Amino acid sequence: MPAERTPYIAGNWKLWGTRAQAADYCERLLTLLPDSTRRRPEVGLCVPYTALETVSGALEGSGVVVAAQNMHQAESGAYTGEISAPMLLEVGATAVVLGHSERRQLFGETDRALSEKVPAALEAGLQPILCVGETEEEREAGDMERKLRHQVQEGLEQVADDRLADVVIAYEPIWAIGTGKVATPDQAQEATSFVRALVGDRSKDAAERVRVLYGGSVKPDNAGEILEQADIDGALVGGASLDPDSFARIVAAAE
Ligand code: PEP
């Protein structure tokens, strides 16, 4: 990857992390990461809403990005159970995962809603991490590109060209998430380069600068070969991020 794109390793805790667990995790992680002045990759943690304040407090000054795992596009209104960008900012989040496949598959997240969430996050000052990816059936049917085109185009539709590179895009093949079935480096490179080309259809400059991550069963022992691919700028890590030691080893693989 070109030097102007800072590698990015983000851990996604999913439904894990009471405040006590979160505090303990952060304390351990900080002993394992190089300090922020020597650290390249950028490191992020995507944590449940209830842990955001604890995590942002525990990691203050460390340079670790603290992200929520979802957000509503409106600032306020009749949306019971939802959380808005200003609420996330208030508890210390600076980023937000949008369109994770678990939200799409289990909770009805749509590309239409994401086309509003991504610009809403940017306007509020949150870094959106937009997740895209195909199912196994779609890949086998030769439909991967059509699916990615639709998700990327719609997710970025209302983002101005000069803000496209502020979005982080995570390519996460659904068949590789939580399954232990990691995409081969070639498969991951092919899909991430396609995602970058889709951004390039909007702006060549943004395509050079936008960071595209790979996600799907990344572990310390497979991170290196994935991260060395030309169009892969980092990883979104689920299961392996729950152990600070294995997460820190993945961060080290990106150094
Ligand atoms: C994820 O949650 O985005 C993910 C990629 O999970 P896992 O690493 O467990 O496959």
Residues whose N, C-alpha, C, O or C-beta is under 5 A from the ligand:
A	BS01	PEP	N12 A176 I177 G178 T179 G215 G216 S217 V218 L236 V237 G238 G239 A240
